[in-house]
Amino acid sequence: MSSMHTDIVDLRQFYHSELGRMAEQAVTMALSSIWARLPEERLVGLGYAVPYLERFRPDTERTFAFMPAGQGAVNWPAAELSSTALVFDEELPLPDASIDRVLMVHALEFAESPRETMKEIWRILAPGGRLVIVVPNRRGVWARMEHTPFGSGRPYSRGQLTALLRETNFTPGASSEALFFPPSKRKLVLRLRHGLERFGRSLWPVFSGVIIVEAQKRLYQGLPVAARASRRVFVPVLAPHGIPSTRSRAVGIGRP
């Protein structure tokens, strides 16, 4: 079953609202708790990860925002050279083993074929590379409310997400939860969000709005490679520029 992407206009509008800013803060805090720092990291955000990439970009060698064609794209970062690319999530415009970490937000729940998307992420991740997924929790209130992006697409349980990761050669690791306060615009609810987040994480984690799981690329079991004819017509979206360095930093060139 495929799910229609939330439109880029609706995503931006949500994250510019007060409720969206509160949600971003809660998810970012949960992400930070499991985000292991990697030296000279190459980071790709897939889906609509821009609000969260802002937090982690300063520590990276380079960061890209890949936005699915069904969603649409916006220029990012603002007032800088664009690091955005419009992509198909089953065929990403990157060489094998060229990325250290992928952050998926508003992505997996909309994937036409989650398994194919995960296999493609496995391909572009370097040995030991890490994947972090933020996905709506099927048991949470946020997945049932359509006025936020977390209420669209296909929500997951922790068991479903773990099974998908293992099936596609990832080893699940650290995890966290966020969005224990209800998706209400009422001032009282928003004022109480910090307490609700703190108590929710301790008392009822199974009912979080989102599940956050980190996983590592597994190398000792190869993925079966099946020939498939691309349904898409592609044009280049990222061109190597070549930055003087002791190693090649161009995105179009893999690791030595």
N, C-alpha and C positions, 0 to 999 in steps of 0.2 A: 504494500500500500504506500503510495507516495502522498506527500502533504505539500500544499502550496506554500511557498515562501511568504513570510511577512514582507510587505513592501518597504523599501529603504526609507520612504517618506514617513511611514508610520513608526519605524524604528527610531529615526532621529527625533521625531516629535515626542515619543515616549521618554527617551533619555534626556530631553530638555525640560521635561515636566518635573515637578517636585517629587512625585512618586518614583519616577525614573531615576532621579539622582539618589534617592534613598536606597533604591534597589541596587544601583551601581556600587554604592558604598558598602553595602552588606556583602555583595558577591565578591568585591575586591578584597575585603578583609578575610573572607574564607579562602580565596585564592592565595593570598599572601602567606597563610598558615602552612601551605603545602608546597610553596614555590621554591624549590632548591635552586640556588644561583649557579649558573654555568659560565665558565670563562669564555669571553669572546663569542657569545651566543648569537646564533642566527635564529630569529623567531618569526613565525608566520601565524597570524590570526586568521582563522577561517570562519566565515559566516559574517556576523556583525560584532566583531570583537574590539572595535575602535575605542569604546569607553574604557576598556581594561588594558589595552595595549599602551595607553598613555602612562599608566602606572609602572609598567615594566620596561618600556622602551629605553630609558636612560642607561640601563645596565647592559644593553645588548650591543653587539657589533653592528647589526642592522636588523630592522624589523619591517615586515611587509603585512599589509592588510589585504587578504584575498576575499573577495565578495562574490557569492554565487550569482550567475547570470539571472536566475529566477527572482532574485531579490533586488538587484540593481546595486550600483556603487556610487560612492561620493569620494571626492578628493580628500586625502589625508596624508600627512598632517596639514593642518590649516597654515597658510602663509609659508609653506616650505615646498620643496620639490616633492612631487607625489610619490608615495610608497604604496599606492593602491593598484590592484589589478582585478579585472572582472574575469571570473574563471568558471569552469565546470568542475565540480568537486570530485568527479571520477577520473579526470585527466588534467592534473595540475601542470602548469608550464614551468617545471623545475626538473633538474637532473636528479638521478638517483643519489641518495645519501648526501644531500646538500644542505639539510636543515637540522638544527639541533633540537628545536622544540616547536610544537604546533599547539596553539590554543584554539579550541572550538567553542564558540558561543553563538547561539541561535543558528546552528549548523546541522548537527546530527539529526535533530528531530524533523528536519525538512528534507533529508537526503532521500533521493529516489531509490537508491539501493545502498543502505547503510553498510553492508559488507563490502561492496566495491569501493565505497568512499574510504573505509578504514584500510583496505588493501593499498589504496593509492597513497594514503598518509604514511603507511609503513614503508612504501617505496622511497619517498622523498626524505625520510628521517635518516640521519647518520647512525652508525653503530652506537648503541647506547642512548640514542635520542629519546626524548620524552614527549608524551602527548598528554594534554590536560583538557578534559571535556567538562563543560557546564551544560547540563541538560535538565529540562523540567521533570520534576518528580511526579510520577503518576498518582501518588497518594497525597500530594500536597494540594492546597487550596488554589495556588497560582495557576496550576494546569487546567483548572476548571473555570477560570475567569478570562473572557476573551478580550478585555480592555487593555491587556498588557501582552507583549510579544511572547511571554512564557505560557500564555494560554492557547497558543497556536502550535500546529505540528503534532508530532507523535511523542508523547511523554514516555519516560522509561522508569522502571523500577531499578534498584541497585543490582538485583540479580540479573536482570536482562542486560544491563550495561556491562557487568562483569563477564557474562557469557559471550557477548559480542567481542569484547576485547580479547579474550582467550582464544576464541575461534579465529581471529585474524592476526594471531601471533604477537599479542601484547601481554605483558605481565602486569596486572593491576597492582598499584602500590598505595600510596597515601590517598586519603579521601577526606572530604569535608562536606558541610551542608550550609545552606543560607536561605534567607527569605522565610523566616518564621512569623513575621508580622503579616497580617492579611493585606491583600492588594487594595487597600482603601485609600481614598484621597482625603479622608477626614483628618483634621489637624490633630485631634486627640490620639488617633492611631499612630500617626507619624511621629508624635512626640514620645510615644511609648516604645518605638521600634527597637531602641538599644536594649532595653530590658527584655523585650520579647525575643530578640535574637539570642541573648545570653541564656535565658532560661530554656528556650526551645532547643538549643544545641545540647543542653544537658538532660532535659526531661523528655522531649518527644522528637528526637532527630529523624525518626521514620516519616514524619509529616512535614519535612522541610519543603520549601517551594522549589528548590533546585538541588540536584546532586552534583558534586564536583569530584572527579576521580582523575588521579594521575596514573599513567601507565608508561612502561618502558618497552622499547622495541626489542623483541625477542629474536635472537639470531640463530639459535641452534636448531630451529625447525624451519625449513624453507617453505615459502608459499607456493602452491601449485600455480604455474603460469599457463593461462588459457588464452589462445589467440582470440581476439575479438575485433571486429571492425568498428571503428569509431563512428558514432552517429553524428558527430559534430564536424564543423568546418572551423579551423583555427587560424588565427593570425597571431604573430608574436605580441606579447604584452610586456615582457621584461627583456631588455637588451643589456648585455654586459657592458660596463663602462670601464672597468679596470682601475682599481685604486692602488697606487704604489704601496707595496707592502712586502714583507718577507714571504708571504704566501698569497695566492690568488684570492681576492675577495669578491670577484664578480659573481653575481647570482647565477649566471649561465655556466659556471665552471664548477665542477664537483671538487671535493677535497682531494688532496694528493694521496 
